[in-house]
Amino acid sequence: MQPIMNTYGRLSATFTHGKGAYVYDADNKAYLDALSGIAVCGLGHGHPAITQAICAQAENLVHTSNLYGIGRQQELAEKLTAVSGMDNVFFSNSGAEANEAAIKIARKFGHEKGIDLPTILVMENAFHGRTLATLTATANKAAQAGFGPLLDGFQRIKYNDLDAAKAAFANNPNLVAVLVEPVQGEGGVTAATDEFMNGLRTLCNERDALLMLDEIQTGNGRTGKYFAFQHFDWHPDVLTTAKGLGNGVPIGACLAKGRAAEVLQPGSHGSTYGGNPLACAAGCAVIDTINQENLCTRVSELGERIRTQLHKHLDQTGFVKEYRGKGLMIGIALNTEDNAAGIMKSALEAGLLLNVTAGNVVRLLPPFVLTDEEADLVAEKTAEQITAYFAAQK
Ligand SMILES: *Cc1c(COP(=O)(O)O)cnc(C)c1O
């Protein structure tokens, strides 16, 4: 029997080192990384500022627990609240755990208002993680299969359907929060409409409910703002992030503002590792680097550049149904009902790392440190793979 539990159908490549937008295998074959470890390594591989921060912190102190003050955690909390305008933060080790904290805040917020069965409004095609509560909030039936009983306290509506949200609030007095991704990543790289996001903010204000944004994938510069909600002129009540925050060192964060920031008190939540010095040193270096190198602006530029190139290569072919996403979250919905996951394998063989999600959406999540030439290469190689896929279907 294999010693690793069989939870992933893995592709046949193993990488040994990386630099910038490239990773390499033991034979030194280079792969252009247009996936960034699933939106994690936004600063690419081996970024000197991150390497230096991790190494220096490891030499000093790796872990002490949350029973004591943690200087690095304080520092990261200050940076994160400054960059987001949120009031405070709880640190976890992963995205799912950050969402667990958000779900617990929503429930306790509800109980404090006298609602005994607090319910959270979630979306079709949502992905919020693999723990039992976040799996319940996730819309994927295949991911849920076999793990029942799932949790009570979630109600689902169609994404981008503001009327459905209004009806849900009108009919369900137990709704205490909305949990939503500003751009659905796993669900097909679908961006929320401005009308939907603005409408949810208004609705939550009117109904005294918490607007909770899952920015685990969209945060840390990925969409061209530090957080995707900054494309709008309001704040969420709760904001979760993870992936890009540590550039590969596991860390998650649940930020809150206003009354939501006062719900958790000593004894009500915790984590042994959460916010430890090593993870927070990486997080601090990520935020500093994104700010110093003006990477949010660069993400918007690169996103535009890659989209323009994709249009140039693919618009005459009829292979593309729709381009989706924001910034460097790029979805190419293919004109086929067939599963196109095979493109991941053929791209790998051609030295390109990308992903296919929701069956037929080619997903690019490249690092922010791409040069213009590398960005053009991502578009060119992706178009080649899509073209080869359709040629093989004939
Ligand atoms: C990846 C992701 C999660 C889960 O994060 P983990 O670190 O894998 O637990 C939750 N929500 C969204 C939107 C994600 O993209």
The ligand as an SDF file (V2000), in Angstrom:
LIG
                    3D

 15 15  0  0  0  0  0  0  0  0999 V2000
   -8.5290   27.2320   -1.1370 C   0  0  0  0  0  0  0  0  0  0  0  0
   -9.7880   27.8320   -0.6380 C   0  0  0  0  0  0  0  0  0  0  0  0
  -10.3180   27.4860    0.6210 C   0  0  0  0  0  0  0  0  0  0  0  0
   -9.7050   26.4290    1.5080 C   0  0  0  0  0  0  0  0  0  0  0  0
   -8.4150   26.7330    1.9290 O   0  0  0  0  0  0  0  0  0  0  0  0
   -7.4940   25.5500    2.5560 P   0  0  0  0  0  0  0  0  0  0  0  0
   -6.2340   26.2730    2.9460 O   0  0  0  0  0  0  0  0  0  0  0  0
   -7.3050   24.5240    1.5060 O   0  0  0  0  0  0  0  0  0  0  0  0
   -8.2200   25.0220    3.7350 O   0  0  0  0  0  0  0  0  0  0  0  0
  -11.4810   28.1240    1.0260 C   0  0  0  0  0  0  0  0  0  0  0  0
  -12.0760   29.0530    0.2590 N   0  0  0  0  0  0  0  0  0  0  0  0
  -11.5930   29.4160   -0.9420 C   0  0  0  0  0  0  0  0  0  0  0  0
  -12.2910   30.4650   -1.7360 C   0  0  0  0  0  0  0  0  0  0  0  0
  -10.4400   28.8030   -1.4450 C   0  0  0  0  0  0  0  0  0  0  0  0
   -9.9860   29.1370   -2.6540 O   0  0  0  0  0  0  0  0  0  0  0  0
  1  2  1  0
  2  3  1  0
  2 14  2  0
  3  4  1  0
  3 10  2  0
  4  5  1  0
  5  6  1  0
  6  7  2  0
  6  8  1  0
  6  9  1  0
 10 11  1  0
 11 12  2  0
 12 13  1  0
 12 14  1  0
 14 15  1  0
M  END
$$$$
